[in-house]
Amino acid sequence: MKVPGVSRTAAAAALLFLVVVATAQETPTFSVNVKVVNVLAIVRDKQGSIVNTLGKDDFVLHEDGRLQSIRYFARETDLPLTLGLLVDVSLSQLHAIAEEQTASAAFTKDVLRANNDSSFLIQFAGDVLLLQDVTQDPGKMQTSLGELTPPNEEDNIVRLPGEGRHPTPGHGTRGGGTLLYDAIFLASDEVMRKQQGRKAIVVLTDGVDHGSKISLDRAIESAQRADTMVYSIYFSGNGADASEHPEHSASGQTSQPPESEDGKPVLERLSKETGGRMFVVSKTNSAAQIYAQIQDELRNEYNIGYTPNRAPGDPADYRHITLSVKQKDYRIQAREGYYASRQIESKQPPAGPTSRE
């Protein structure tokens, strides 16, 4: 059948046009969001002193072995800081609570800038308790630090399989209720992930965990996804000086946890993989002195930003970062990687921290 006034060529062209339009309408379009990755770094010379005079060209950055171009650089960052204090109040840490309160109060007063920086406070033992939600009022943190409350002995018992009440029938391990990994996860995933700017957690503990639903790997992952550095302040259990060998008390019991429960390796890994640092409280290195070192680091960070240059089609979620300096004998402290997606996979995470109202 012929269509009056329309040639076969014109009809074919019109049909082709309609097919192209229909196809274009059925094809979804995607907007590309270019992610800028920020790396906060501290550099030290061979004497251990902080170096804060380097420039962008002094750094070399690789992501999964692929050289990256540093696009953003600042020697002294004025980005707002969100600081979370996580304090272990389990029975093994009762001897340290007074020192933790005093040093933490002085630290938050000195380092937090009113109306610019934010902070929050969590205590943990057999449960995780949010004593102070995110606030820009340093005075509220001072008040909340005075409210750190050790649990009753009966409340600080983890039930192991057998007969008992938690988490399944079991027998009790006194002093064992220490939900360190859960506290890290909840602080990172429920609090820090919502914040912008610089983010750091300071955890005061002996590093021993009993009863957490979350593994150490997932706790570290949650901090990495939230772009949060973790500083660890190690207080050895029951008051033993971490720089000495365990001593026996008059009762013949050692004053430190068994070697299998030494939390230092846990804290070292937690801090190293998130770009923070682990400190040990001892007779020659008090909590106040350690806080002064953390404060010095927070004031002398390099803020390095780049847009990832990835191999085409690379679907990797976790990306390994290697940041180095060209100067010989300089050491760098920075996080080791990040996750492209911020949302952590749901695997029955613990309930959110209880808020004391």
C-alpha positions as CSV (number, residue, x, y, z in Angstrom):
1,M,0.0,0.0,0.0
2,K,1.3,3.4,-0.9
3,V,1.0,6.4,1.3
4,P,0.1,9.5,-0.8
5,G,2.8,12.1,-0.9
6,V,5.4,10.0,1.1
7,S,8.3,8.2,-0.6
8,R,9.6,4.9,0.6
9,T,12.8,6.5,1.6
10,A,11.1,9.1,3.7
11,A,8.9,6.5,5.3
12,A,11.9,4.3,6.2
13,A,13.6,7.3,7.7
14,A,10.6,8.2,9.8
15,L,10.3,4.6,11.0
16,L,14.0,4.5,11.9
17,F,13.6,7.8,13.8
18,L,10.7,6.3,15.8
19,V,12.7,3.2,16.7
20,V,15.7,5.3,17.9
21,V,13.5,7.5,20.0
22,A,11.7,4.6,21.6
23,T,15.0,2.9,22.3
24,A,16.4,6.0,23.9
25,Q,13.3,6.3,26.1
26,E,13.7,2.8,27.3
27,T,17.4,3.1,28.1
28,P,18.0,4.3,31.7
29,T,20.5,7.2,32.2
30,F,22.9,7.4,35.1
31,S,24.5,10.4,36.7
32,V,28.1,9.9,37.7
33,N,29.1,11.2,41.2
34,V,32.8,11.8,41.4
35,K,33.9,10.8,44.9
36,V,36.7,12.8,46.5
37,V,38.6,10.7,49.0
38,N,40.2,12.6,51.9
39,V,43.2,11.2,53.7
40,L,44.4,12.8,57.0
41,A,48.1,12.2,57.6
42,I,50.7,12.9,60.3
43,V,54.4,12.9,59.3
44,R,57.3,12.4,61.7
45,D,61.1,12.6,61.3
46,K,63.4,9.9,62.5
47,Q,63.5,11.4,66.0
48,G,59.8,11.1,66.2
49,S,59.0,14.8,66.0
50,I,56.0,16.0,63.9
51,V,56.9,17.5,60.5
52,N,54.4,20.2,59.4
53,T,56.3,22.0,56.7
54,L,55.7,19.6,53.7
55,G,54.0,20.5,50.4
56,K,51.7,18.6,48.1
57,D,54.6,17.5,45.9
58,D,56.3,15.8,48.8
59,F,53.7,13.1,48.9
60,V,53.1,10.1,46.7
61,L,49.8,8.3,46.8
62,H,48.6,5.0,45.3
63,E,45.2,3.3,45.5
64,D,45.4,-0.5,44.9
65,G,48.9,0.1,43.4
66,R,47.6,2.7,40.9
67,L,49.3,6.1,41.1
68,Q,46.8,8.9,42.0
69,S,46.9,12.7,41.4
70,I,46.6,14.7,44.6
71,R,44.1,17.5,43.8
72,Y,43.5,19.0,47.2
73,F,46.0,19.7,49.9
74,A,46.2,21.7,53.1
75,R,48.9,21.7,55.8
76,E,46.7,22.9,58.6
77,T,43.0,22.0,58.4
78,D,40.3,24.1,59.9
79,L,37.7,21.4,59.1
80,P,35.3,20.8,62.0
81,L,36.3,17.9,64.3
82,T,33.9,15.4,65.7
83,L,35.5,13.6,68.6
84,G,34.0,10.5,70.3
85,L,35.3,9.3,73.7
86,L,34.6,5.6,74.4
87,V,35.4,4.7,78.0
88,D,35.7,1.1,79.3
89,V,34.1,0.9,82.8
90,S,34.2,-2.8,83.2
91,L,35.6,-4.3,86.5
92,S,39.1,-4.7,85.1
93,Q,39.3,-0.9,84.5
94,L,37.9,0.4,87.8
95,H,41.4,1.5,88.9
96,A,41.7,3.8,85.9
97,I,38.3,5.6,85.8
98,A,39.4,8.6,88.0
99,E,42.4,9.2,85.8
100,E,40.4,8.8,82.7
101,Q,37.8,11.3,83.9
102,T,40.4,14.0,84.8
103,A,42.5,13.6,81.7
104,S,39.5,13.4,79.3
105,A,37.9,16.5,80.8
106,A,41.1,18.5,80.3
107,F,41.6,17.2,76.8
108,T,38.1,18.0,75.6
109,K,38.3,21.5,77.2
110,D,41.6,22.2,75.4
111,V,41.0,20.6,71.9
112,L,37.4,21.3,71.2
113,R,36.5,24.7,69.7
114,A,33.1,25.9,70.9
115,N,30.5,26.3,68.1
116,N,32.9,24.6,65.7
117,D,33.9,21.1,67.0
118,S,31.5,18.4,68.3
119,S,31.9,15.6,70.7
120,F,30.0,12.7,72.3
121,L,30.7,10.2,75.2
122,I,30.0,6.5,75.4
123,Q,30.7,4.2,78.3
124,F,30.8,0.4,77.8
125,A,31.0,-2.7,79.9
126,G,28.3,-5.3,79.7
127,D,26.3,-2.9,77.6
128,V,26.9,0.3,75.6
129,L,25.6,3.5,77.1
130,L,25.5,6.9,75.3
131,L,26.1,9.4,78.2
132,Q,26.3,12.4,75.9
133,D,25.0,12.7,72.4
134,V,26.8,14.8,69.8
135,T,27.2,18.4,71.2
136,Q,29.1,21.5,70.4
137,D,29.0,22.5,74.1
138,P,32.3,21.4,75.8
139,G,30.6,22.0,79.2
140,K,28.1,19.2,78.6
141,M,31.0,16.8,78.0
142,Q,32.6,17.9,81.3
143,T,29.4,17.1,83.1
144,S,28.9,13.8,81.4
145,L,32.4,12.7,82.1
146,G,31.6,13.1,85.8
147,E,28.8,10.7,85.3
148,L,30.8,7.7,84.2
149,T,29.3,4.8,86.3
150,P,30.9,1.4,86.7
151,P,28.3,-1.4,86.6
152,N,27.3,-3.6,89.5
153,E,29.3,-6.8,89.7
154,E,26.2,-8.9,88.9
155,D,25.5,-6.7,85.8
156,N,29.1,-7.1,84.6
157,I,28.8,-10.9,83.9
158,V,28.9,-12.5,80.5
159,R,27.0,-15.8,80.4
160,L,28.7,-18.6,78.5
161,P,27.0,-21.8,77.1
162,G,25.8,-23.9,80.0
163,E,23.1,-22.5,82.3
164,G,22.4,-18.9,82.7
165,R,20.6,-15.9,81.3
166,H,22.6,-14.2,78.5
167,P,23.0,-14.7,75.6
168,T,21.9,-18.3,75.8
169,P,21.8,-20.5,78.9
170,G,25.4,-20.4,80.3
171,H,27.6,-19.9,83.3
172,G,29.0,-16.5,84.3
173,T,32.4,-15.0,83.8
174,R,32.8,-12.2,86.3
175,G,34.3,-9.0,85.1
176,G,34.1,-10.3,81.5
177,G,31.3,-8.1,80.2
178,T,33.2,-5.8,77.9
179,L,31.5,-4.9,74.6
180,L,34.5,-3.1,73.0
181,Y,33.8,-4.1,69.4
182,D,30.1,-3.3,69.7
183,A,31.0,0.1,71.1
184,I,33.3,0.9,68.2
185,F,30.7,-0.3,65.7
186,L,27.9,1.7,67.2
187,A,30.0,4.9,67.6
188,S,31.1,4.6,64.0
189,D,27.9,3.3,62.2
190,E,25.2,5.2,64.2
191,V,27.0,8.4,65.2
192,M,30.1,9.1,63.1
193,R,28.7,8.1,59.7
194,K,26.2,11.0,59.9
195,Q,29.0,13.6,60.7
196,Q,31.0,15.7,58.3
197,G,34.6,16.9,58.5
198,R,37.4,15.4,60.5
199,K,36.4,12.5,62.8
200,A,38.3,10.7,65.5
201,I,37.4,8.3,68.3
202,V,39.5,7.9,71.5
203,V,38.9,4.6,73.2
204,L,40.2,4.1,76.8
205,T,40.4,0.3,77.6
206,D,42.6,-2.7,78.1
207,G,41.5,-4.0,74.7
208,V,39.9,-7.2,75.9
209,D,36.4,-7.9,74.5
210,H,33.9,-10.3,76.0
211,G,30.4,-10.6,74.7
212,S,30.2,-8.4,71.6
213,K,28.0,-9.5,68.7
214,I,30.4,-7.7,66.4
215,S,33.8,-9.1,65.4
216,L,37.0,-7.0,65.4
217,D,37.0,-7.1,61.6
218,R,33.5,-5.6,61.4
219,A,34.4,-3.0,64.1
220,I,37.4,-1.8,62.0
221,E,35.3,-1.9,58.8
222,S,32.6,0.3,60.4
223,A,35.2,2.9,61.4
224,Q,36.7,2.9,57.9
225,R,33.3,3.3,56.3
226,A,32.6,6.3,58.5
227,D,36.1,7.8,57.7
228,T,36.9,7.8,61.4
229,M,40.4,7.5,63.0
230,V,40.6,5.5,66.2
231,Y,43.1,6.4,68.9
232,S,43.6,3.8,71.5
233,I,44.7,4.5,75.1
234,Y,45.7,1.2,76.7
235,F,45.2,0.8,80.4
236,S,46.4,-2.6,81.5
237,G,43.8,-4.6,83.4
238,N,43.6,-4.4,87.2
239,G,46.1,-1.6,87.5
240,A,49.3,-3.3,86.5
241,D,52.0,-1.1,84.9
242,A,51.9,-2.1,81.2
243,S,55.7,-1.5,81.0
244,E,56.5,-4.2,83.5
245,H,56.0,-7.9,83.8
246,P,52.9,-9.1,85.7
247,E,53.4,-9.2,89.4
248,H,51.8,-11.6,91.8
249,S,49.6,-10.3,94.5
250,A,49.5,-11.6,98.1
251,S,46.8,-14.0,97.1
252,G,49.0,-15.5,94.4
253,Q,46.9,-14.1,91.6
254,T,48.5,-12.2,88.7
255,S,47.4,-8.5,88.4
256,Q,47.1,-8.7,84.6
257,P,44.8,-10.6,82.3
258,P,46.2,-13.9,81.0
259,E,48.5,-13.6,78.0
260,S,45.8,-14.9,75.7
261,E,43.7,-11.9,76.7
262,D,46.3,-9.2,76.1
263,G,44.4,-6.4,74.3
264,K,47.4,-4.5,73.0
265,P,47.6,-6.3,69.7
266,V,43.9,-5.7,69.1
267,L,44.2,-1.9,69.8
268,E,47.4,-1.7,67.7
269,R,45.5,-3.2,64.7
270,L,42.4,-1.1,65.3
271,S,44.3,2.1,65.4
272,K,46.8,1.3,62.6
273,E,44.1,0.3,60.0
274,T,42.0,3.5,60.7
275,G,44.9,6.0,60.7
276,G,45.1,6.5,64.4
277,R,47.6,5.5,67.0
278,M,47.8,3.2,70.0
279,F,49.3,4.6,73.3
280,V,50.2,2.7,76.5
281,V,49.6,4.3,79.9
282,S,52.5,3.7,82.2
283,K,54.3,5.3,85.2
284,T,56.3,7.4,82.7
285,N,53.4,8.1,80.3
286,S,50.2,9.3,81.9
287,A,46.8,9.6,80.3
288,A,47.3,13.4,80.4
289,Q,50.6,13.2,78.6
290,I,49.1,10.9,76.0
291,Y,46.2,13.3,75.4
292,A,48.7,16.1,74.8
293,Q,50.3,14.0,72.1
294,I,46.9,13.3,70.4
295,Q,46.1,16.9,70.6
296,D,49.4,17.8,68.9
297,E,48.6,15.3,66.1
298,L,45.1,16.7,65.6
299,R,46.5,20.2,65.2
300,N,49.2,19.1,62.7
301,E,47.4,17.0,60.1
302,Y,47.9,17.2,56.4
303,N,44.5,17.0,54.6
304,I,45.1,15.2,51.2
305,G,42.2,14.8,48.7
306,Y,42.1,12.9,45.4
307,T,39.6,11.6,42.9
308,P,40.2,7.9,42.5
309,N,41.7,6.8,39.2
310,R,40.5,3.2,38.9
311,A,41.0,0.6,36.3
312,P,37.9,0.4,34.0
313,G,35.2,-1.9,35.4
314,D,36.9,-2.5,38.7
315,P,34.1,-3.3,41.2
316,A,36.2,-3.5,44.4
317,D,34.4,-2.0,47.4
318,Y,37.5,-1.9,49.7
319,R,40.4,0.2,48.2
320,H,43.9,0.0,49.7
321,I,45.7,3.3,50.2
322,T,49.5,3.6,50.2
323,L,50.7,7.1,51.1
324,S,54.4,7.9,51.4
325,V,56.7,10.9,51.5
326,K,59.7,11.4,49.2
327,Q,62.0,12.5,52.1
328,K,64.2,9.8,53.4
329,D,63.7,8.7,57.1
330,Y,60.2,10.3,57.3
331,R,57.4,8.2,58.7
332,I,53.8,8.7,57.8
333,Q,50.6,7.9,59.8
334,A,47.4,7.6,57.7
335,R,44.6,5.2,57.2
336,E,45.3,2.1,55.1
337,G,42.2,2.1,53.0
338,Y,38.5,3.0,52.6
339,Y,35.2,1.5,51.4
340,A,33.6,3.0,48.3
341,S,30.1,2.4,49.7
342,R,29.4,3.9,53.2
343,Q,26.6,1.5,54.2
344,I,27.9,-1.5,56.1
345,E,26.2,-4.8,55.2
346,S,23.6,-5.8,57.7
347,K,24.6,-8.9,59.7
348,Q,22.5,-8.6,62.8
349,P,24.3,-5.6,64.3
350,P,23.9,-4.9,68.0
351,A,21.1,-2.7,69.2
352,G,22.0,1.0,69.3
353,P,23.6,2.4,72.4
354,T,21.3,3.1,75.3
355,S,20.9,6.8,76.2
356,R,20.9,7.8,79.8
357,E,18.1,10.3,80.2
